[in-house]
């Protein structure tokens, strides 16, 4: 070999050596060392050529696809990745003979491609080209770990497009068109059509479009994305069904567009099964033929399924747009658009059966109304001119939540019953101990006998209009499980909240649950030393409001101090010296300053319409000096028709009649 030829060969072999993992030192390498390395490489290449010939003869693959592949031993030596016999890339349905001309039967060919991916003989994503793929009788079964992916569903969300590069599964049969039957099964970028054409299909209706089914098994993490489900007038377009102690959970359904169907999305859990915590993002449904848009049913657990930004707007539905039933069933709709332009105004667009509770709905509600027990579903906030959501009144029904007025001798706390003698109670009135302003802290020293000591309201107002109750108390304890909240559940059984951890810090101990209306029973169960403050009790499912005791127009009881506003009143001008004006919105107690001339008369109070007080307002006039006369007349009616004449530090209380008139309530002469 000439010097130039040797140099060229050495250069080419050096490139190959680098590709195979050999490296050259940055120091100068002698020509002899390089020739030695080339000789070693030549021997390895001869061995590889023999291996390639043997391999390709058994699987009929061209030898060039195996050129320069290192042996497994060399890979192990160099810590290279394994060149094991594994599927690579996608599975292409074309390789299995699909035609997609809207005429040929592609059932077996497309199922074969899916089965190849499932058997790990090829990649887990099965790619179908553009075209219309006829599927007869049996549904396509997409098993665990396999995704069937098309080229999109065309250029229209209103009808199937056959000339826009779309991939369409055209089903002709009485079953579901596609069944997703295992963990992480997927469907994306295609249309699913209940094919109505041809004498063999025109009188056949499918049972439904896409079915996610769990039968005595768990199915998690299904993904359905960018799918157009069209014309399934014989059943649901998309169904999630769990039966025989099975479960479907954590699925993700994005941009599912449904057009013309009997049911849009159906969620159903049989007894002992569940369909929980699946998410539906965007997409929606429109068109005709709908019985219902979204339906969720038990009797199994079918809850916490969330819908984000979806629209449900068929012009009408024979049942309703959204129907939820079952004691273990609820849905969560966030920013959802509900419209029914042709629905009769006396028909609801949402029906929540009385057995269901905990539903969440917000967004846009157009036309008609919501039919639901809003006390069981306070998070339904859909509002329109036809319907409105409802929250429970935030009024603390523990009227002495500040723990005022405790009598240690009689062991009596206004507003509360102290059940049991197995605890010593003291009041910590030091403001440094208070968690909320003006709320006393009670110290309960548990005496370790006789079971639990109970703290409960002496009288709890009944509210049969409510199904839920929320109550709790702030507790501080270093004893684990020293206190819990307890109540009689709607079933009649006693249930309890989580107990105190024993951390030594303040923890809120409480619960919200359905209560037994026939025999309501709520209390705090105490089995260890604990300090308590700011108990709260409200009817309805709502966050607790410790530290607040709100007054309402339905009534109030005060356990603390009621402080009234006080303001000073000066005499009117001489031109209207008998027409006195006491300022509105400044209090209820008015100090009369006669400016050194107490010999004055009051014949009218707030005679102008703009100055008048609401009917029932009490105003107390207080006089420091003697001699001012409040005259009995048709505008100020006094007891026994007798004028009031002030003495030093006297007062008279009047009640506003709502117009310019007043009537005496009491006097202190």
Buried (B, 14 or more C-beta within 10 A) or exposed (E): EEEEEBEEEBEEBBEBBEEBEBEEEEEEEEEEEBEEBBEEBEEBBEEBEEBBEEBBEEEEEEEEEBEEBBEEEBBEEEEEEEEEEEBEEBBBBBBBEBBBEBEBBBBBBBBBBBBBBBEEEBBBBBBBBBBBBBBBEBBBBBBBBBBBBBBBBBEEBEBBBBEEBBBBBBBBBEBBBBBBBBBBBBBBBBBBBBBBEEEEBEEBBBBBBBBBBBBEBBBBBBBBBBBBBBBBBBBBBBBBBBBEBBBBBBBBBBBBBBBBBBBBBBBBBBEBBBBBBBBBBBBBBBBEBBBBBBBBBBBBBBBBBBBBBBBBBBBBBEBBBBBBBBBBBBBBBEEBBBBBEEBEEEBBBBBBBEBBBBBBBBBBBBBBBBBBBBBBBBBBBBBBEBBBBBEBBBBBBBBBBBBBBBEEEEEEBBBBBBBBEBBBBEBBEEEEBBBBEEBBBBBBBBEEEEEBBBBBBEEBEEBEEBBBBBBBBBBBBBBEBBBBBBBBEBEEEEBEBEBBBBEEEBBBBBBBBBBBBEEBBBBBBBBBBBBBBBBBBBBBBBEBBBBBBEEEEEEEEEBBEEEEEEEEBEBBEEEEEEBBBBEEEEBBBBBBEBEEEBEBEBBBBBBEEEEBBEEEBBBBBBBBBEBBBBBBBEBBBBEEEEEBBBEEEBBBBBBBBEEBBBEBEEBBE
